[in-house]
Amino acid sequence: MTDEELVEDYTVKADGVPAKIEIRDEDDYVERYRLKRPQPSAATEAIMESVKQETIQKVDISTENFEDSNEVEESRKIFGDKAKELLEEQLPNLSDSEQKTLVGNLIHEMLGLGDIEILLSDNKLEEIVINNANDPAWAYHQEYGWLHTDITFESESEIYNYASEIGRGVGKNISSLHPLLDAHLPSGDRTNATLNPISTKGNTITIRKFARDPWTITDFIDIGTISPEMAAFLWMCMQYEMNIIVSGGTGSGKTSLLGVMTPFIPPSQRIISIEDTRELSLPEFLHWVPMTTREENPDGEGEVAMQDLLVNSLRMRPDRILVGEIRRKRQAEVLFEAMQTGHSVYSTLHADTAETTLKRMTHPPIDVPETVVGAVDLNVVMFRDRRRNYRRVLEIAEVIDEDGENIDAHTMYHWNSQDDSFSKTSNSKQVMEKLKMVTGMQEEEIEDSLEEKKEVLMWMLENEVDDIENVGHIIAQYYSEREEVLKKISEDVDAEELMPEE
């Protein structure tokens, strides 16, 4: 390999195990993801095998009876502590980093997914897939798209064992009788597995990673996903409790956009989030109760469905309700009932345009009346340009309900694909009138408020305020000390001056 083939390199660390990642262009249609990590000597390898066997004898690492991921994590800790103790006896002269690397390798081998654990710690990866034992694993990189990795598998049994371990970690079973698995790792990463012959080329595992460092609105503005003007408009609508549906195709960034908008919620309000798997991350200081669904156990008992949580959330005095995704009619009915009873509701939906979003909501399998859908104020559509690896807010449209029977989508902002720019296509109709009603402000005052919010967003962008906690704190301060915040921003103070004291 030559240096010219190297596209990028960086390091990651998983459970104390450091690894160098190299992205290489090897003239093989797709680029390669190369993983290099410290390899122990033959003598150390022999000692580690002894440590492994002795640790297994002294620590029960069976996950047969585990009911949740917390027990898996506890088992990893106990196993690691015992392995470290034995390692100190047999190799007392190891440095701390060498010791952590060896113990981490053992944890990955015995209680993890082997080298896949390194990929799970690479924050630049969004998806990791194993297609069968004959092919190396693939990874979806934020910048380079799909990459071949150099991680291979000895047999279909090895992949099956990984899938089985994942399932047991959440109290589920995958077998020839039950060859499909939906689960999540202790990290929150969503996992799907299938067994041969259902997947005809071999056993598969697909891992969609949970964001360790959540996106923020300043990140989205910085990378061109949304314009400052559009972000300020969404801020205004979130502040004054508009109901919003975020739609888009698979992997377009629907949940990510929903997440970056949540710091716009005033900190004095109670938020209930409902998801199949935890993906949303909100600032910790917000009044937030996250809830997740639960599938039935192998005996067919214990299921907690999304509609159950939705119904229950209405008894929890929420000001705002966040719902991971609308899929079925009963979910939508409860969701729209919440809107009509005065709750502010935000959710996601698979649809490619604002017009398609309305059609999906009013046709099977969701199939709710148009009069009910009129409770939605805004539809924000996300788009993924796979050729250029862009994610963009394609359009922001308001849902127009003029006669109480027929609804329509009125687009206000739109993304222009040709020159990758955003434009305002028309002024708001119903949303502006609703803002005037709920705020008591005139249209000119609302425009001034939008401009203020745009200034705050641009100041955060210029001062590199891109951590979800810090973004949340700046917005919360804007709500409580607006004049003071605007004064400091006009003076272009350092970001630290608007951060909370430790």
MOKA-V985870 format. One record per helix or strand. SS is the DSSP state (H for helix, E for strand). FROM is the first residue (numbers start at 1). TO is the last residue. If there is no record, write none. Layout:
BEGIN
ss=SS from=FROM to=TO
ss=SS from=FROM to=TO
END
This chain:
BEGIN
ss=H from=3 to=5
ss=E from=6 to=14
ss=E from=17 to=24
ss=E from=32 to=37
ss=H from=42 to=58
ss=H from=69 to=90
ss=H from=96 to=111
ss=H from=116 to=120
ss=E from=125 to=130
ss=E from=138 to=141
ss=E from=145 to=149
ss=H from=156 to=169
ss=E from=180 to=184
ss=E from=190 to=194
ss=E from=204 to=208
ss=H from=217 to=222
ss=H from=228 to=239
ss=E from=244 to=248
ss=H from=254 to=264
ss=E from=270 to=275
ss=E from=287 to=292
ss=E from=294 to=294
ss=E from=304 to=304
ss=H from=306 to=313
ss=E from=320 to=323
ss=H from=329 to=340
ss=E from=344 to=350
ss=H from=354 to=362
ss=H from=370 to=373
ss=E from=378 to=385
ss=E from=390 to=401
ss=E from=407 to=416
ss=E from=421 to=424
ss=H from=430 to=439
ss=H from=443 to=462
ss=H from=468 to=480
ss=H from=482 to=490
ss=H from=495 to=498
END
